[in-house]
Amino acid sequence: SKGPEISDVTGILVNADLQPADFLIVAPVVIPILFSALLLMLRTQTKAQSYIAVSGMALLSLSCFGLLQRVLESGPVTMTMARWVPPFGISFSVDIAGALLAFTSSVIALVGCIYASATASKLEMRYGFYPFFMAMMAGVCGAFLTGDIFNLYVWFEVLLISSFGMIVLGSEKNQLDGTMKYAFLNLVATTMFLMATGYLYGITGTLNMADIWTKVNSGLLEGPLTTIAVLYFLAFAMKAAAFPMNFWLPASYHTPKFLVSAVFAGLLTKVGVYALLRVTLMLFSDQRDLFAEVIGWVAALTMIAGVMGALAQSDIRRVFGYLVISGIGTMLAGLAIGSVTGITGILVYAVHSMIVMTALYLAAGVVGRLANSNDLREVGGIYAASPMFAAGFLILALSVSGLPPT
C-alpha cells in the first residue's frame, strides 16, 4: 500500500494499491461482527431480526465465495494488519483448505438462519440468539483464516463464548446440565491450548505460523517441541471430541434447540479438526511422525466408540451425536496417515460431514415436530405424513452411511 517507506526485513512485501477484492480476506470476520452488533442493538425489534440475520449470512456467504474464487485463481493470500511487517503483525493467511471450509460454514449458517426464521421464538430473539449466532460465525471464519497461532486461540474463544450463549438459551434444566459439560471440557482444552502456545512462543519468539514453521524446521531450536506438539494434539482432540474425551458431545448436543445442535455438529468439531491439521501436521510434521501410530489408534477407537454409542441410543439427537464422533475418527485417520492423499481425504470428508450432519439434525427437528417425540421407539408414520420428506431423509441416511452415489 502507498505511504511512508517501512523496513522490510523479510523481503516479501510488494507495494501496490489496495483493490476492493483485497478486503475479501478479512470480510468473513468483519461482516458477522458488524451484524452481531447491529442485531444486539435491535434485539427488541423481533420482527426485523430474522430478515437482518438472513441478509447478513447471505453477505457472509458471498464474501466467502469470492475469497474462495480468488484463492483458486491466485493461490494462497496473506494480509497483515496495519504496517507491522511479518512476522510481527497479526496476519490473515488464506489457502484453499481454509477458504473452502469457511465458505461451506457460511452456507450452512445461511441455511440455519432461514430455518431459525421459522422456529426461533420471540423470547430467544430478544435474548440474543441471532447476535450469538453471528459472533460464533466470526469465530469460526477467523479460525479458518488466521495466520497467527495466538489469534487462532482468540477466535476459538470468540466461537466458544458465543456457543455458550446459544446452548444455554432457554435455561431449561437439561440445557444447563449440557452447558456445564460442554463448557468444562472445552475450557480445559482451551487452557491446554494457551499453555502450549505460551511454551511455543518462549522457544521460537514468534506467533506467526509461517515463521514458526521456518524455525521449527530449521533444526536450530532447542526445546521440548514434541511435548508442545502433543499438548496441541490433546487440546484440539478434546475440542473435536476424539476418544477418550468424546463423552461431552453426546451429553450436551442433545439439549439445545435442534438448530443449535445442527450448527454445532456441522461446524464446531470441524474447527477442532482443522486446527489439528494446521498445527499438528503443518507446523510439527516431524514431531507428529513420532506419535502417528498413537493418532491412528485414537482415530480407530473414536470411530468404534461413535458407532457403538449410536447403536445403543434411542434419542435421535444422541444417535446423531455419536455419528459426529465417528466422523471425527475418520478425519483423524487422515491425520495419522499424514500424506497428501490423507489430507485430501480429511478435507473432502469434512465438507461432506458438515453438510450432511447439519441436514440430519435439521431433519430430526422436523421429525420431532411431526411426531411430537425425539425417541425412536415412539416415532412412526413419518412416510405417511410426508412422503417427500421421508425420501429426503433416506438420502441423508445413505449419505452418512457412505453408500453410492452419495
DOLUM-641231 format. One line per 5 residues: for each residue z, x, y of C-alpha. Coordinates in nm, 3 decimals, padded with zeros to 5 digits. Layout:
<sites>
Z:X:Y; ...
</sites>
This chain:
<sites>
00.000:00.000:00.000; -00.050:00.108:00.362; 00.238:00.265:00.550; 00.415:00.597:00.608; 00.346:00.875:00.364
00.601:00.899:00.083; 00.677:01.181:-00.156; 00.528:01.105:-00.494; 00.696:01.342:-00.738; 00.531:01.165:-01.030
00.171:01.194:-00.913; 00.091:00.844:-01.038; 00.078:00.642:-00.716; -00.251:00.510:-00.583; -00.281:00.400:-00.221
-00.463:00.067:-00.198; -00.448:-00.260:-00.011; -00.248:-00.524:-00.194; -00.452:-00.815:-00.321; -00.317:-01.165:-00.389
-00.368:-01.107:-00.763; -00.121:-00.817:-00.748; 00.164:-01.059:-00.689; 00.096:-01.227:-01.025; 00.319:-00.957:-01.173
00.633:-01.100:-01.010; 00.519:-01.463:-00.971; 00.659:-01.572:-01.314; 01.006:-01.477:-01.188; 00.978:-01.580:-00.823
00.834:-01.929:-00.889; 01.114:-02.060:-01.116; 01.384:-01.910:-00.892; 01.241:-02.087:-00.585; 01.202:-02.417:-00.769
01.552:-02.384:-00.914; 01.692:-02.352:-00.562; 01.479:-02.645:-00.439; 01.588:-02.868:-00.727; 01.951:-02.776:-00.670
01.925:-02.881:-00.307; 01.760:-03.208:-00.410; 01.986:-03.280:-00.708; 02.081:-03.621:-00.568; 01.713:-03.722:-00.547
01.688:-03.803:-00.916; 01.357:-03.991:-00.887; 01.181:-03.683:-00.748; 01.342:-03.429:-00.983; 01.101:-03.473:-01.273
00.789:-03.454:-01.054; 00.911:-03.138:-00.880; 01.014:-02.973:-01.208; 00.684:-03.050:-01.382; 00.493:-02.920:-01.079
00.699:-02.600:-01.082; 00.645:-02.541:-01.453; 00.273:-02.609:-01.416; 00.257:-02.349:-01.137; 00.453:-02.109:-01.357
00.206:-02.164:-01.644; -00.091:-02.098:-01.415; 00.063:-01.775:-01.284; 00.141:-01.654:-01.637; -00.213:-01.738:-01.747
-00.356:-01.546:-01.450; -00.133:-01.250:-01.533; -00.243:-01.256:-01.898; -00.608:-01.261:-01.789; -00.553:-00.965:-01.559
-00.379:-00.760:-01.829; -00.656:-00.840:-02.077; -00.917:-00.725:-01.824; -00.749:-00.417:-01.674; -00.476:-00.314:-01.916
-00.102:-00.280:-01.851; 00.005:-00.330:-01.489; 00.317:-00.199:-01.314; 00.470:-00.292:-00.979; 00.769:-00.105:-00.835
00.991:-00.279:-00.581; 00.992:-00.161:-00.217; 00.890:00.204:-00.157; 01.102:00.368:-00.424; 00.865:00.567:-00.642
00.903:00.554:-01.021; 01.137:00.618:-01.194; 01.384:00.540:-00.914; 01.264:00.193:-00.813; 01.302:-00.133:-01.002
00.977:-00.182:-01.190; 00.797:-00.473:-01.350; 00.570:-00.343:-01.623; 00.343:-00.590:-01.799; 00.145:-00.529:-02.118
-00.041:-00.773:-02.341; 00.267:-00.849:-02.552; 00.487:-00.935:-02.254; 00.216:-01.135:-02.077; 00.129:-01.329:-02.394
00.491:-01.423:-02.466; 00.555:-01.514:-02.102; 00.251:-01.742:-02.099; 00.349:-01.907:-02.428; 00.703:-01.958:-02.295
00.574:-02.116:-01.974; 00.354:-02.363:-02.162; 00.649:-02.460:-02.385; 00.866:-02.505:-02.076; 00.599:-02.725:-01.916
00.588:-02.945:-02.227; 00.968:-02.953:-02.223; 00.973:-03.073:-01.862; 00.727:-03.350:-01.943; 00.944:-03.450:-02.241
01.254:-03.441:-02.020; 01.093:-03.675:-01.767; 01.119:-03.948:-02.032; 01.454:-03.853:-02.186; 01.680:-03.693:-01.920
01.940:-03.926:-01.774; 02.014:-03.957:-01.403; 02.359:-03.808:-01.464; 02.210:-03.498:-01.629; 01.963:-03.453:-01.347
02.235:-03.495:-01.089; 02.447:-03.229:-01.256; 02.174:-02.967:-01.263; 01.961:-02.998:-01.577; 01.636:-02.901:-01.404
01.785:-02.618:-01.189; 01.940:-02.471:-01.505; 01.605:-02.505:-01.684; 01.417:-02.329:-01.404; 01.674:-02.049:-01.377
01.660:-01.997:-01.753; 01.281:-01.960:-01.735; 01.321:-01.698:-01.462; 01.543:-01.503:-01.701; 01.304:-01.546:-01.994
00.998:-01.432:-01.797; 01.193:-01.149:-01.633; 01.300:-01.017:-01.975; 00.938:-01.020:-02.097; 00.801:-00.846:-01.787
01.062:-00.593:-01.673; 01.007:-00.219:-01.699; 01.370:-00.130:-01.627; 01.628:-00.138:-01.906; 01.920:-00.235:-01.681
01.719:-00.521:-01.540; 01.647:-00.630:-01.895; 02.025:-00.674:-01.915; 02.023:-00.860:-01.582; 01.754:-01.104:-01.694
01.942:-01.162:-02.020; 02.244:-01.256:-01.810; 02.037:-01.494:-01.599; 01.899:-01.679:-01.901; 02.236:-01.683:-02.078
02.431:-01.825:-01.784; 02.164:-02.091:-01.734; 02.161:-02.173:-02.105; 02.540:-02.216:-02.099; 02.490:-02.486:-01.837
02.219:-02.657:-02.039; 02.406:-02.658:-02.369; 02.733:-02.793:-02.224; 02.572:-03.057:-02.001; 02.719:-03.388:-02.115
03.063:-03.242:-02.203; 03.085:-03.413:-02.540; 03.334:-03.269:-02.789; 03.071:-03.125:-03.023; 02.886:-02.973:-02.726
03.200:-02.793:-02.607; 03.258:-02.663:-02.959; 02.898:-02.546:-02.991; 02.909:-02.384:-02.647; 03.217:-02.180:-02.735
03.049:-02.038:-03.048; 02.723:-01.978:-02.863; 02.896:-01.814:-02.567; 03.136:-01.592:-02.760; 02.880:-01.421:-02.983
02.630:-01.381:-02.700; 02.892:-01.232:-02.469; 02.993:-00.983:-02.739; 02.627:-00.886:-02.782; 02.580:-00.859:-02.405
02.882:-00.629:-02.375; 02.742:-00.409:-02.651; 02.404:-00.406:-02.473; 02.568:-00.295:-02.147; 02.770:-00.023:-02.321
02.456:00.116:-02.487; 02.274:00.114:-02.152; 02.563:00.300:-01.986; 02.558:00.567:-02.257; 02.179:00.596:-02.233
02.192:00.638:-01.855; 02.459:00.904:-01.893; 02.232:01.103:-02.125; 01.891:01.050:-01.962; 01.984:00.991:-01.596
01.725:00.715:-01.568; 01.682:00.342:-01.632; 01.302:00.324:-01.613; 01.171:00.254:-01.964; 00.866:00.477:-01.930
01.083:00.764:-01.805; 01.336:00.705:-02.084; 01.055:00.721:-02.340; 00.934:01.052:-02.193; 01.280:01.209:-02.201
01.382:01.075:-02.542; 01.060:01.205:-02.697; 01.075:01.543:-02.520; 01.322:01.673:-02.778; 01.529:01.833:-02.500
01.805:01.574:-02.477; 02.144:01.637:-02.631; 02.342:01.330:-02.719; 02.400:01.058:-02.978; 02.059:00.892:-02.942
02.073:00.747:-03.294; 02.410:00.588:-03.217; 02.270:00.436:-02.898; 01.966:00.305:-03.087; 02.199:00.144:-03.344
02.406:-00.016:-03.065; 02.090:-00.165:-02.915; 01.981:-00.291:-03.255; 02.319:-00.457:-03.319; 02.323:-00.618:-02.972
01.973:-00.763:-02.992; 02.006:-00.859:-03.359; 02.313:-01.066:-03.268; 02.120:-01.235:-02.987; 01.830:-01.301:-03.223
02.068:-01.450:-03.486; 01.997:-01.193:-03.758; 02.214:-01.165:-04.071; 02.516:-01.141:-04.088; 02.577:-01.263:-03.729
02.347:-01.563:-03.765; 02.612:-01.832:-03.808; 02.640:-01.910:-03.435; 02.288:-02.054:-03.415; 02.312:-02.350:-03.657
02.668:-02.410:-03.534; 02.554:-02.455:-03.173; 02.185:-02.555:-03.159; 02.251:-02.899:-03.309; 02.499:-03.001:-03.038
02.299:-03.044:-02.710; 02.006:-03.272:-02.632; 01.705:-03.238:-02.861; 01.503:-03.092:-02.574; 01.763:-02.820:-02.512
01.771:-02.737:-02.883; 01.390:-02.721:-02.883; 01.370:-02.483:-02.588; 01.647:-02.262:-02.722; 01.487:-02.242:-03.067
01.143:-02.173:-02.925; 01.233:-01.921:-02.655; 01.575:-01.759:-02.658; 01.580:-01.598:-03.002; 01.229:-01.463:-02.938
01.354:-01.284:-02.626; 01.600:-01.104:-02.853; 01.322:-01.007:-03.095; 01.102:-00.884:-02.809; 01.390:-00.674:-02.674
01.435:-00.527:-03.023; 01.066:-00.446:-03.036; 01.054:-00.290:-02.693; 01.377:-00.090:-02.703; 01.441:-00.003:-03.067
01.080:00.062:-03.168; 00.913:00.180:-02.847; 01.195:00.384:-02.687; 01.370:00.505:-03.002; 01.091:00.524:-03.258
01.216:00.846:-03.420; 01.573:00.717:-03.436; 01.454:00.382:-03.575; 01.283:00.566:-03.860; 01.626:00.686:-03.976
01.757:00.333:-04.036; 01.428:00.148:-04.103; 01.542:00.071:-04.456; 01.859:-00.090:-04.321; 01.647:-00.306:-04.088
01.438:-00.404:-04.390; 01.748:-00.521:-04.578; 01.872:-00.711:-04.272; 01.529:-00.877:-04.247; 01.531:-00.980:-04.615
01.888:-01.114:-04.602; 01.811:-01.304:-04.279; 01.511:-01.471:-04.445; 01.716:-01.563:-04.753; 02.014:-01.687:-04.550
01.780:-01.902:-04.344; 01.603:-02.077:-04.631; 01.919:-02.119:-04.839; 02.104:-02.260:-04.541; 01.819:-02.505:-04.471
01.827:-02.631:-04.830; 02.199:-02.707:-04.800; 02.175:-02.921:-04.485; 02.122:-03.292:-04.429; 02.128:-03.291:-04.047
01.769:-03.245:-03.933; 01.856:-03.011:-03.646; 02.072:-02.792:-03.870; 01.775:-02.765:-04.109; 01.552:-02.650:-03.825
01.820:-02.409:-03.701; 01.819:-02.231:-04.035; 01.437:-02.226:-04.034; 01.454:-02.046:-03.698; 01.684:-01.787:-03.860
01.442:-01.740:-04.150; 01.161:-01.679:-03.900; 01.370:-01.413:-03.726; 01.393:-01.236:-04.061; 01.013:-01.243:-04.091
00.979:-01.078:-03.750; 01.245:-00.819:-03.833; 01.035:-00.725:-04.137; 00.758:-00.623:-03.898; 01.010:-00.413:-03.704
01.120:-00.245:-04.027; 00.759:-00.157:-04.110; 00.703:-00.025:-03.758; 00.325:00.019:-03.787; 00.058:-00.127:-03.562
-00.003:-00.392:-03.827; 00.369:-00.471:-03.835; 00.388:-00.506:-03.455; 00.079:-00.729:-03.455; 00.241:-00.945:-03.720
00.557:-00.979:-03.508; 00.360:-01.097:-03.205; 00.136:-01.340:-03.396; 00.432:-01.488:-03.581; 00.642:-01.504:-03.262
00.381:-01.710:-03.077; 00.336:-01.935:-03.381; 00.712:-01.984:-03.423; 00.767:-02.053:-03.052; 00.514:-02.336:-03.057
00.590:-02.486:-03.399; 00.972:-02.475:-03.384; 00.975:-02.628:-03.035; 00.742:-02.903:-03.154; 00.956:-02.970:-03.463
01.272:-03.010:-03.256; 01.095:-03.242:-03.012; 00.958:-03.440:-03.307; 01.309:-03.459:-03.451; 01.417:-03.619:-03.124
01.155:-03.889:-03.176; 01.274:-03.938:-03.536; 01.630:-03.978:-03.409; 01.523:-04.247:-03.166; 01.310:-04.432:-03.423
01.571:-04.422:-03.700; 01.891:-04.412:-03.490; 02.014:-04.121:-03.701; 01.973:-03.744:-03.742; 02.084:-03.748:-04.107
01.800:-03.705:-04.356; 01.991:-03.923:-04.603; 01.968:-04.215:-04.362; 01.625:-04.161:-04.209; 01.339:-04.353:-04.363
01.043:-04.575:-04.283; 00.901:-04.345:-04.015; 00.549:-04.369:-04.154; 00.560:-04.749:-04.138; 00.695:-04.735:-03.783
00.438:-04.484:-03.657; 00.166:-04.351:-03.894; 00.013:-04.121:-03.630; 00.349:-03.961:-03.555; 00.416:-03.915:-03.927
00.079:-03.741:-03.966; 00.161:-03.508:-03.674; 00.498:-03.428:-03.826; 00.327:-03.344:-04.157; 00.101:-03.095:-03.978
00.407:-02.929:-03.822; 00.577:-02.916:-04.164; 00.267:-02.747:-04.311; 00.268:-02.505:-04.016; 00.628:-02.395:-04.059
00.558:-02.356:-04.433; 00.262:-02.128:-04.362; 00.008:-02.333:-04.554; -00.367:-02.320:-04.469; -00.518:-02.390:-04.226
-00.204:-02.400:-04.013
</sites>
